[in-house]
Amino acid sequence: MASWPVWASLAANAFLFCAKLLVWEQARSLAVAASLLDSTLDLLAQAALAFAAHGAQRPDSRYPVGKARLEASAVVVVSCVFAVGAATVATHCVERLSKGKNAKVPHIQTNDFVLLTLVVVVKLVLFVVCFGFLRRQKKADPQGSLSPALTAITADHAADVLTNAAALLAACLASP
């Protein structure tokens, strides 16, 4: 069962969301805002996956087809939220670019840098843990199917390591 890595990832993402929110409040960096949006979506998606995986394990006579469609529905909702959020961040980026030299410059402080670096490290650790769990699961049952929720979360952690590292680099380069 892949339950504990899914719930651990959800808890870690809640912590990372709070850390990014603190950094964004201080720095007002668009790179951090994009990373905060990513954390918001991670929380939505992982909560949906965690609850869908948990619900699918418990048969319910009210749902004769099962609860497998809940995961797909959650993905549609999260995709729509992501599209709106990405459009909002893109709009702010274009506005800031159009202001040229008059645009407000984000200021990344040392504690902001430390928190953003912590985000990258935590995401890397989550990826390693989830990937290792998937490898052990596959080794124990080569013909069995891997947990779709854990597979998706592992891939998300890998992408988050890259995107959060890019956001950290962009925020640092933009800061005077």
Salt bridges, closest charged atoms under 4 A:
GLU25 OE1 - ARG28 NH2 3.55
ASP42 OD2 - LYS123 NZ 3.15
ASP60 OD2 - ARG62 NH2 2.76
GLU95 OE1 - HIS92 ND1 3.76
ASP160 OD2 - LYS123 NZ 2.83
